[in-house]
Amino acid sequence: MFELVFPGEALTDRWAQIDLTTEFACGDTVKTVKGFYDGDGRYIVRFLPEIAGEWHWRVTGAVNAEGTEISEAANGAHGLVKAVDTHFEYEDGSLFIPFGTTVYALAHQDDALVEQTLQSLKAAPFNKVRMCVFPKHYDYNHNEPPYYAFEKKADGSWDVNRPCIAFWHRFEKILQRIAEMDIQIDLILFHPYDRWGFSRLPQRDNLIYLDYLLRRLAAFPNIWWSLANEYDLNMDDKSLIDWEEIEEFVAGNDPYCHLLSNHNCMCFWDVTRPNITHASLQTKGLSEIPRWIREYKKPVVIDECCYEGNLPHFWGSISGQEMVRRFWRCYASGAYCTHGETFLSDDEILWWARGGKLKGESPERIAFLRLIMESLPGPLTPREDNIWSVVLKEGEELDQGLSSVPAEMQGFCRLLSASIHRMSAQDRTAHLGGEHAWEAHCGEEAYLTYFDLQCYGEQTVKLPEDKLYKAELIDVWNMTREVIAQNISGETKLTLPGRDNLALLITRIK
């Protein structure tokens, strides 16, 4: 990202949507971006070059100028993260595997607490953080932020035409600090937990705010757009048509096509909409992940699966062990997961909203999982050849799927499938959630199975006959890996220790 900065007239009113446009050209690549007013007579255009080379630019509107900038690929830079099929990649083709955390009101704390949070993030295993533009009002969130996104009118209402420059300067410094840690920022543009009126702005003002935000932040390479946290709890003030307009506006005014999602409380956003790059879901129904991946044909991120902590709320009181289980269930299903932490504290500084220090037991186990995931030869996708995947099929698909099932089990599986398809959809989902096998694979190169609460003494695996593999037993809580078989292929019986919280990783060696 580079900036063009120009002196000009000092504005005293209505500077959110100034007339300032720049055309950038490099060879056959031409891109047009809007600039913004940054206070004190400063006009800025930010640009994120897609290719290295000589870029000629021409500014028109409030400022008229032209020139040339030389763009070179930054050392170690991979480009924007993009959704590719059902996983994520950087623009250079290298894999990005998100391991997220949540600090909603990170940017709305005092400087000392922000610094403590940034230091905690630096030492943590997370490469994505969910955080809000607007402050949060909720239990354990009662502080006033240092600044607000807009100035106020004489009547006390927010004046979106006069963004608060001090807010945006401070906000951007925090974003830049996070970017320096190579952490992606899943930036939440709206949310319903509000006592200041930001969630109740008229739609016209929503779009003015978004226009200014996009002018300022779209050139940040590590930004993702999350339209909302729990958009469906803000439906009193924003209709479905309003939300769709917001989605279209963000997608249509982002010159770089950053990742875009919309997070739910209950009702999922329509992930099949063309602008939406991936599913950002709040759910505990993790056994449905393979179905969502199959139907959406996009990456699935479980951005809220409850929080490790001890609050008097069901959503904020799971153990560290259960948080780790939920992470493994997601990744062993071909999806991704986001962490959160909510431990009671007399000072009301809880990580999930205000940051501070991490106190839980899950982060180091999540780091262990991340090392394993990043060692794999490629992205994981759900296995479709295990018994529970097969029996969900019908007709010719069932016939084909049964070829992966041992011959002595095929008759049983036909009976099972027939029974399942006589169930109502609701009963089927509820019943099969407790019969789920957490299994994913990377082609024929690697197979991952998470045994969860099962205490198997042995398991039979079915592998390609023409390749050789090794099998590792992983203790997901004690963070150990043990090779239990080498040079295996075809149908192989493995002896297991008969305890829970284990996973099996089988990787090709020849």
Secondary structure as UniProt FT lines:
FT   STRAND          2..7
FT   TURN            16..17
FT   STRAND          20..26
FT   TURN            27..28
FT   STRAND          29..34
FT   STRAND          36..37
FT   TURN            40..41
FT   STRAND          42..47
FT   STRAND          53..61
FT   STRAND          65..71
FT   TURN            75..76
FT   STRAND          81..84
FT   TURN            85..86
FT   STRAND          87..90
FT   TURN            91..92
FT   STRAND          95..96
FT   STRAND          99..102
FT   TURN            104..105
FT   HELIX           106..108
FT   HELIX           111..123
FT   STRAND          128..132
FT   TURN            139..140
FT   STRAND          150..152
FT   TURN            154..155
FT   STRAND          158..163
FT   HELIX           165..180
FT   TURN            181..182
FT   STRAND          184..188
FT   HELIX           198..200
FT   HELIX           203..217
FT   TURN            218..219
FT   TURN            221..222
FT   STRAND          223..226
FT   HELIX           231..234
FT   TURN            235..237
FT   HELIX           240..252
FT   TURN            255..256
FT   STRAND          260..261
FT   TURN            271..272
FT   TURN            274..275
FT   STRAND          279..282
FT   HELIX           286..288
FT   HELIX           289..296
FT   STRAND          300..304
FT   STRAND          308..309
FT   HELIX           314..316
FT   HELIX           320..331
FT   TURN            332..334
FT   STRAND          336..339
FT   STRAND          341..342
FT   TURN            346..347
FT   TURN            351..354
FT   HELIX           362..375
FT   STRAND          381..382
FT   HELIX           387..390
FT   TURN            391..392
FT   HELIX           395..401
FT   HELIX           402..404
FT   HELIX           407..420
FT   TURN            421..422
FT   HELIX           425..432
FT   HELIX           433..435
FT   STRAND          438..442
FT   TURN            443..445
FT   STRAND          446..450
FT   TURN            452..453
FT   STRAND          458..462
FT   TURN            465..466
FT   STRAND          469..475
FT   TURN            476..479
FT   STRAND          480..488
FT   STRAND          491..495
FT   STRAND          502..508
//
